[in-house]
Amino acid sequence: MSFKSLGLSEPLLRAIRKKGYETPSPIQQKAIPPVLEGKDVLASAQTGTGKTAGFTLPLLQYLSDKPQQRNRPIRALILTPTRELAAQVYTNVKEYSEFLNIRSAVIFGGVKQRPQVATLRQGIDVLIATPGRLIDLENQDIISLNRIEIFVLDEADRMLDMGFLRDIERIMKLMPKRRQNLMFSATFSKDIKKLAYSILHNPIQVEATPENTAVEIINQKVFRVAKTKKTGLIIKLISDGNWKQVLVFTRTKHGANRLCKKMISAGISASAIHGNKSQGARTKALAGFKKGSIRVLVATDIAARGLDIPLLPHVINFELPNISEDYVHRIGRTGRAGASGEAISLVSADETSYLRGIEKLIDMKIEVEIVEGFEPDPNASTEPIKPGQNRQRNKNPRQSSNSKNSNSPKNSNRSRNRNRKRRKKDNRG
């Protein structure tokens, strides 16, 4: 099947050829025709499957086929959960619309709004946005969504994970009821289906290949290791292998910072990206990683969402995610476009249940190795640390029981609520 057979126009085909693509991916083959027909679409596709072109190409054709309106009101809105993904989608829209009379813009937080506002006031057809900045500008009467004809909700599962449901509902009320809706998600959970029913009208449901097949081409390996020896092991692997480009995942922002500092102390150029980093710092770190001046990029799941790093050879899970699907997203950063890729996970005793969940999801056993000098602790607990639960560092039981610590149910709940609010604020864009 060719892109031409999907019914795309010559200007779009020209842009596709310029990018070097010849054959549409499975999600593109399934999503583009119904979108061109004007139908609502609910699509399941992971990052790296070509999903962005799956909605961008038919969206651009729809807009270009209609006459331009006076003052160019915003006619298409693409909503993304993170700044990095918004920037990546914008790049795709710009490239695919090169030979069309289409204007686009991207808005997100973490940077000054003045340049974004200046672009918006010139008139645009397509807006790519994160929820926070979009709502901020709408509150200031700088943006109007009352002429939207196509609405795209990208990575809907991550939107829900980050607590954007209320923002989505608010944005929905700002748009006309009659419009075409496209929703892309890596999974079809109950919450996603519930959200889909509130947004989509008689949608066509399309799916790319099952989630586990995307990871079968990647060389996956587990190193069993004591929790306290993880940093030493990851430094050894990168140094001994002389790896030049490694994406490392941690669960927390503070963990990313700590690991980054230890990498630098060991003589390995590294940088961290997460929600506490400014957009400028995140952009600079990613640029350095892509050009090779930074060997290791340490990231949290949220910050790495939407990162497009061509031919990435190595991904390391310094800590396994407690959500199995996130493992698939993580290692999917490597092994793209037919290139080889390696995904390594450093697994301590308390992550055993996470590993079992991942192997069940991908329906395969991952090869396990133990490196001499970095053996796992035979006495370590295999019970995972629950989100929001801190290990008791104070070894004096009397002092621990009398102190007001985070293990008390009341303080633990408060801590979880604060973390949830802080995470949303850090990433609302």
C-alpha positions as CSV (number, residue, x, y, z in Angstrom):
1,M,0.0,0.0,0.0
2,S,1.2,3.5,-0.8
3,F,0.4,6.9,0.6
4,K,-1.2,7.9,-2.7
5,S,-3.6,5.0,-2.4
6,L,-4.9,6.4,0.9
7,G,-6.2,9.4,-1.0
8,L,-3.7,12.0,0.0
9,S,-3.2,15.1,-2.2
10,E,0.0,15.7,-4.2
11,P,1.3,18.5,-2.0
12,L,1.2,16.2,1.0
13,L,2.7,13.3,-1.0
14,R,5.5,15.7,-2.0
15,A,6.2,16.5,1.7
16,I,6.1,12.8,2.6
17,R,8.6,12.0,-0.2
18,K,10.9,14.8,1.1
19,K,10.9,13.2,4.5
20,G,12.0,9.9,2.9
21,Y,8.8,7.8,3.7
22,E,7.5,5.4,1.1
23,T,5.0,3.1,2.8
24,P,2.5,4.0,5.4
25,S,2.7,2.3,8.8
26,P,-0.2,0.1,10.0
27,I,-1.7,2.8,12.1
28,Q,-1.5,5.2,9.2
29,Q,-3.2,2.8,6.9
30,K,-6.0,2.3,9.3
31,A,-6.5,5.8,10.6
32,I,-6.1,8.1,7.5
33,P,-9.0,6.8,5.4
34,P,-11.8,7.3,8.1
35,V,-10.3,10.6,9.1
36,L,-10.5,11.8,5.5
37,E,-14.1,10.7,5.4
38,G,-14.8,13.0,8.3
39,K,-15.5,10.3,10.9
40,D,-14.6,10.4,14.5
41,V,-11.7,8.0,15.3
42,L,-10.5,6.2,18.4
43,A,-7.1,4.9,17.7
44,S,-4.7,2.7,19.8
45,A,-1.1,3.4,18.9
46,Q,2.2,3.7,20.8
47,T,4.8,6.4,20.3
48,G,7.1,5.4,17.4
49,T,4.4,3.8,15.3
50,G,3.8,6.8,13.1
51,K,0.6,7.9,14.8
52,T,1.3,11.6,14.5
53,A,1.2,11.4,10.7
54,G,-1.9,9.3,11.1
55,F,-3.9,12.3,12.2
56,T,-1.7,15.2,10.9
57,L,-1.8,14.2,7.2
58,P,-5.6,13.9,6.8
59,L,-6.2,16.9,9.1
60,L,-4.0,19.1,6.8
61,Q,-5.8,17.8,3.7
62,Y,-9.2,18.6,5.2
63,L,-8.1,22.1,6.0
64,S,-6.4,22.7,2.6
65,D,-9.4,21.5,0.7
66,K,-11.6,24.2,2.3
67,P,-11.3,27.9,1.4
68,Q,-9.4,30.0,3.8
69,Q,-11.5,32.0,6.2
70,R,-11.0,35.7,6.9
71,N,-8.4,36.4,9.6
72,R,-7.6,32.7,9.8
73,P,-9.4,31.6,13.0
74,I,-8.1,28.4,14.6
75,R,-9.8,25.5,12.9
76,A,-7.9,22.6,14.2
77,L,-6.7,21.9,17.8
78,I,-4.2,19.2,18.8
79,L,-4.0,18.8,22.5
80,T,-0.9,17.0,24.0
81,P,0.1,16.2,27.6
82,T,3.7,17.5,27.5
83,R,5.8,20.3,26.1
84,E,8.2,17.9,24.3
85,L,5.3,16.1,22.6
86,A,3.7,19.4,21.6
87,A,7.0,20.6,20.0
88,Q,7.4,17.3,18.2
89,V,3.9,17.4,16.8
90,Y,4.4,21.0,15.7
91,T,7.5,20.0,13.8
92,N,5.6,17.3,12.0
93,V,2.8,19.7,11.1
94,K,5.3,22.2,9.7
95,E,7.1,19.6,7.7
96,Y,3.9,18.0,6.2
97,S,2.3,21.4,5.4
98,E,5.4,22.8,3.6
99,F,3.7,22.9,0.3
100,L,0.2,23.9,1.6
101,N,-1.2,27.3,2.5
102,I,-1.5,26.3,6.1
103,R,-0.3,28.2,9.1
104,S,0.4,26.5,12.5
105,A,1.6,27.4,15.9
106,V,2.5,25.7,19.2
107,I,1.9,26.9,22.7
108,F,3.1,25.5,26.1
109,G,4.2,26.7,29.4
110,G,7.7,27.1,30.8
111,V,8.5,29.9,28.4
112,K,7.4,33.5,27.9
113,Q,4.0,33.8,26.3
114,R,4.7,37.0,24.4
115,P,6.2,35.4,21.3
116,Q,3.5,32.8,21.2
117,V,0.8,35.5,21.4
118,A,2.5,37.4,18.6
119,T,2.2,34.4,16.3
120,L,-1.4,33.7,17.3
121,R,-2.4,37.2,16.4
122,Q,-1.2,36.8,12.9
123,G,-3.8,34.2,12.3
124,I,-3.3,30.4,12.3
125,D,-5.1,27.3,11.1
126,V,-3.7,24.6,13.3
127,L,-2.9,25.0,17.0
128,I,-0.8,22.5,19.0
129,A,-1.1,23.1,22.7
130,T,-0.7,21.7,26.2
131,P,-3.7,22.2,28.5
132,G,-2.2,24.7,30.9
133,R,-1.0,27.4,28.5
134,L,-4.1,26.9,26.3
135,I,-6.5,27.7,29.3
136,D,-4.3,30.5,30.4
137,L,-4.5,32.3,27.1
138,E,-8.2,31.6,26.7
139,N,-8.8,33.2,30.1
140,Q,-7.0,36.3,28.8
141,D,-9.2,36.4,25.7
142,I,-6.2,35.8,23.5
143,I,-7.4,32.5,22.0
144,S,-10.9,31.6,20.8
145,L,-11.8,28.0,20.1
146,N,-15.4,28.7,18.8
147,R,-14.4,27.9,15.2
148,I,-12.7,24.6,15.8
149,E,-13.6,22.0,13.1
150,I,-11.2,19.2,14.1
151,F,-10.1,18.3,17.6
152,V,-7.3,15.8,18.3
153,L,-6.6,14.5,21.8
154,D,-3.1,12.9,21.6
155,E,-1.8,10.4,24.2
156,A,-5.1,10.4,26.0
157,D,-3.9,7.8,28.5
158,R,-1.1,10.1,29.6
159,M,-3.5,13.0,29.9
160,L,-5.5,11.1,32.4
161,D,-2.4,9.9,34.3
162,M,-1.3,13.5,34.7
163,G,-4.6,14.6,36.0
164,F,-5.8,16.7,33.1
165,L,-9.3,15.3,33.0
166,R,-10.9,18.5,34.3
167,D,-8.9,20.7,31.9
168,I,-10.0,18.5,29.0
169,E,-13.6,18.8,30.0
170,R,-13.2,22.6,30.3
171,I,-11.6,22.9,26.9
172,M,-14.4,20.7,25.3
173,K,-16.9,23.3,26.4
174,L,-15.1,26.1,24.6
175,M,-15.4,24.4,21.2
176,P,-18.4,24.0,18.9
177,K,-20.4,20.8,19.4
178,R,-20.3,20.0,15.7
179,R,-16.8,19.0,14.9
180,Q,-14.7,16.0,14.0
181,N,-12.9,14.3,17.0
182,L,-9.8,12.1,16.9
183,M,-8.5,10.4,20.0
184,F,-5.2,8.6,20.2
185,S,-4.1,6.4,23.2
186,A,-1.6,3.7,23.8
187,T,-4.2,1.7,25.7
188,F,-8.0,1.2,25.8
189,S,-8.5,1.2,29.6
190,K,-12.0,1.7,31.1
191,D,-11.2,5.3,31.9
192,I,-10.1,5.9,28.3
193,K,-13.3,4.3,26.9
194,K,-15.3,6.4,29.3
195,L,-13.6,9.6,28.1
196,A,-13.9,8.5,24.5
197,Y,-17.7,8.1,24.9
198,S,-17.9,11.7,26.2
199,I,-16.0,13.1,23.3
200,L,-16.5,11.0,20.2
201,H,-19.6,10.4,18.2
202,N,-20.0,6.9,16.6
203,P,-16.3,6.5,16.3
204,I,-14.4,4.2,14.1
205,Q,-12.0,2.2,16.3
206,V,-8.6,1.3,14.9
207,E,-5.6,-0.4,16.4
208,A,-2.1,-0.9,15.3
209,T,-0.3,-4.2,16.0
210,P,-0.7,-5.6,19.5
211,E,1.4,-3.8,22.1
212,N,3.8,-6.7,22.7
213,T,4.9,-7.0,19.1
214,A,6.6,-3.5,19.2
215,V,9.1,-4.8,21.7
216,E,10.0,-8.1,20.1
217,I,12.6,-6.6,17.8
218,I,14.4,-4.9,20.7
219,N,17.1,-6.8,22.5
220,Q,15.9,-6.9,26.1
221,K,18.0,-7.8,29.1
222,V,17.6,-7.7,32.9
223,F,20.5,-7.3,35.3
224,R,19.6,-8.5,38.8
225,V,21.4,-6.2,41.2
226,A,21.4,-4.9,44.8
227,K,19.5,-1.6,45.1
228,T,22.6,0.1,46.6
229,K,24.8,-1.1,43.7
230,K,22.7,0.2,40.8
231,T,24.6,3.4,40.3
232,G,28.0,1.6,40.1
233,L,26.6,-1.0,37.7
234,I,25.1,1.6,35.3
235,I,28.4,3.5,35.2
236,K,30.3,0.3,34.6
237,L,28.0,-0.7,31.7
238,I,28.2,2.7,30.0
239,S,31.9,3.0,30.5
240,D,32.9,-0.5,29.6
241,G,30.7,-0.5,26.5
242,N,31.8,3.0,25.5
243,W,28.2,3.8,24.8
244,K,27.8,7.3,23.3
245,Q,24.0,7.8,23.5
246,V,22.0,6.3,26.3
247,L,18.5,7.2,27.5
248,V,18.1,6.4,31.2
249,F,14.7,6.3,33.0
250,T,14.1,6.9,36.7
251,R,10.9,7.0,38.6
252,T,11.4,10.4,40.3
253,K,12.7,13.9,39.5
254,H,15.1,13.8,42.5
255,G,16.3,10.4,41.5
256,A,17.1,11.7,38.0
257,N,19.1,14.6,39.4
258,R,21.0,12.4,41.8
259,L,22.0,9.9,39.1
260,C,22.9,12.7,36.7
261,K,25.3,14.2,39.3
262,K,27.0,10.8,39.9
263,M,27.4,10.2,36.2
264,I,29.1,13.5,35.8
265,S,31.4,12.7,38.8
266,A,32.4,9.5,37.1
267,G,33.4,11.4,33.9
268,I,30.3,10.7,31.9
269,S,28.6,13.7,30.3
270,A,24.9,13.6,31.4
271,S,21.9,15.8,31.8
272,A,18.5,15.4,33.4
273,I,15.0,16.3,32.1
274,H,11.9,16.4,34.2
275,G,9.0,18.6,35.2
276,N,11.1,20.8,37.5
277,K,13.4,21.8,34.7
278,S,12.6,24.9,32.7
279,Q,11.6,24.4,29.1
280,G,14.9,26.1,28.0
281,A,16.9,23.6,30.1
282,R,15.0,20.7,28.7
283,T,15.4,21.8,25.1
284,K,19.1,22.4,25.6
285,A,19.6,19.0,27.2
286,L,17.8,17.2,24.4
287,A,19.7,19.1,21.7
288,G,23.0,18.2,23.3
289,F,22.0,14.6,23.6
290,K,21.0,14.5,19.9
291,K,24.2,16.0,18.6
292,G,26.4,13.9,20.9
293,S,27.9,16.4,23.4
294,I,25.8,14.7,26.1
295,R,26.2,10.9,26.3
296,V,23.5,10.2,28.9
297,L,20.0,11.7,29.2
298,V,18.3,10.9,32.4
299,A,14.5,11.3,32.3
300,T,11.3,10.7,34.1
301,D,8.4,9.0,32.2
302,I,6.4,12.2,31.9
303,A,9.3,14.4,30.6
304,A,10.3,11.7,28.1
305,R,6.8,11.4,26.6
306,G,7.0,12.5,23.0
307,L,10.8,12.5,22.7
308,D,11.8,11.7,19.1
309,I,15.5,10.5,19.1
310,P,16.4,8.8,15.8
311,L,18.4,5.6,15.9
312,L,18.7,5.6,19.7
313,P,20.9,2.5,20.5
314,H,20.4,2.1,24.3
315,V,17.6,2.5,26.8
316,I,18.3,1.7,30.5
317,N,15.6,1.4,33.1
318,F,17.5,2.4,36.2
319,E,14.3,1.7,38.0
320,L,11.4,-0.3,36.6
321,P,8.1,1.5,36.2
322,N,5.3,0.3,38.5
323,I,2.9,0.5,35.5
324,S,3.8,-2.2,33.1
325,E,2.6,-0.3,30.0
326,D,5.1,2.4,30.8
327,Y,7.9,-0.1,30.2
328,V,6.7,-0.6,26.6
329,H,6.7,3.2,26.1
330,R,10.2,3.5,27.5
331,I,11.9,0.8,25.5
332,G,10.0,1.9,22.4
333,R,12.4,4.8,22.2
334,T,15.0,2.5,20.7
335,G,14.7,0.0,17.8
336,R,12.8,2.4,15.5
337,A,12.6,2.4,11.8
338,G,14.1,-1.0,11.5
339,A,17.3,-0.1,13.5
340,S,18.7,-2.3,16.2
341,G,18.2,-1.3,19.8
342,E,19.0,-2.6,23.3
343,A,16.9,-2.2,26.4
344,I,18.5,-2.9,29.8
345,S,16.7,-3.0,33.1
346,L,18.4,-2.9,36.5
347,V,16.2,-4.9,38.8
348,S,16.5,-5.0,42.6
349,A,14.6,-7.4,44.9
350,D,11.7,-4.9,45.6
351,E,11.0,-4.6,41.8
352,T,10.4,-8.4,41.3
353,S,6.6,-8.0,41.1
354,Y,7.0,-5.2,38.5
355,L,9.2,-7.4,36.4
356,R,6.6,-10.2,36.5
357,G,3.9,-7.8,35.4
358,I,6.0,-6.6,32.5
359,E,6.8,-10.1,31.3
360,K,3.1,-11.0,31.5
361,L,2.2,-7.9,29.4
362,I,4.7,-8.5,26.7
363,D,4.2,-12.3,26.9
364,M,7.9,-13.2,27.1
365,K,10.6,-14.0,29.6
366,I,13.4,-11.4,29.6
367,E,17.0,-12.7,29.8
368,V,18.6,-12.3,33.2
369,E,22.2,-11.7,34.0
370,I,24.2,-11.0,37.2
371,V,27.5,-9.0,37.0
372,E,30.3,-10.1,39.4
373,G,30.7,-7.5,42.2
374,F,27.1,-6.2,41.7
375,E,25.2,-9.3,42.9
376,P,21.6,-8.9,44.3
377,D,21.1,-8.7,48.0
378,P,19.8,-12.1,49.1
379,N,18.3,-10.6,52.3
380,A,16.5,-7.7,50.6
381,S,12.7,-7.6,50.7
382,T,10.8,-8.4,47.6
383,E,7.9,-6.2,48.6
384,P,7.6,-3.1,46.3
385,I,7.5,0.4,47.7
386,K,4.1,1.7,47.1
387,P,3.7,5.2,45.5
388,G,3.8,7.8,48.2
389,Q,5.3,5.4,50.8
390,N,8.7,6.2,52.1
391,R,11.1,3.8,53.6
392,Q,11.6,4.3,57.4
393,R,15.1,5.6,57.6
394,N,15.1,6.0,61.4
395,K,16.2,2.7,63.0
396,N,15.1,3.6,66.5
397,P,11.5,2.1,66.7
398,R,10.6,4.2,69.8
399,Q,11.6,7.5,68.1
400,S,9.9,6.3,64.9
401,S,6.6,5.6,66.5
402,N,6.5,8.9,68.4
403,S,7.6,11.1,65.5
404,K,5.2,12.6,63.0
405,N,6.4,10.9,59.9
406,S,5.1,10.2,56.5
407,N,4.0,6.7,57.4
408,S,1.0,7.9,59.4
409,P,-2.1,7.5,57.2
410,K,-3.1,11.2,57.6
411,N,0.3,12.6,56.6
412,S,0.7,9.9,53.9
413,N,-2.5,11.0,52.3
414,R,-1.5,14.6,52.5
415,S,1.9,13.8,51.0
416,R,0.2,12.0,48.1
417,N,-2.2,14.8,47.4
418,R,0.7,17.4,47.5
419,N,2.7,15.2,45.1
420,R,-0.2,14.8,42.7
421,K,-0.8,18.6,42.7
422,R,2.9,19.3,42.2
423,R,3.2,16.8,39.4
424,K,0.2,18.4,37.5
425,K,1.6,21.9,38.1
426,D,5.1,20.8,36.9
427,N,3.7,19.4,33.6
428,R,0.5,21.3,32.9
429,G,2.5,23.1,30.3
